[in-house]
Amino acid sequence: MRVADLRELRQLSKAELYQRATEQKITDRSKMSREQLVDALDSAGRRRKKSAA
């Protein structure tokens, strides 16, 4: 994920992060803190970009 994307994630509320995590099918998202959701979404974004390349 680009730095700008990570910055954008950090500006979202926990509810918005949770919604994005749901869309990305991130497991155990209900147990995650806000920062953990940011990290999980950042990792998922990087994996998605690698598989698309």
C-alpha positions, -999 to +999 in steps of 0.1 A: +000+000+000+013+034-008+021+059+020-008+080+009-032+050+012-018+042+047-023+078+057-059+076+044-065+045+064-053+061+096-078+089+092-108+065+091-129+057+121-129+022+136-163+016+121-151+026+086-120+004+090-142-025+101-164-021+070-134-022+048-121-052+066-154-069+060-152-061+023-117-076+022-128-107+041-102-102+068-107-128+095-109-121+132-117-084+125-142-082+153-114-088+178-090-062+163-082-028+176-083+002+153-045+000+148-047-037+141-074-031+115-052-005+098-023-030+097-045-058+084-059-036+056-024-024+048-012-059+045-042-070+025-037-041+001-001-051-005-009-088-011-037-078-036-013-056-055+014-084-057-011-109-070-024-084-096+012-078-109 
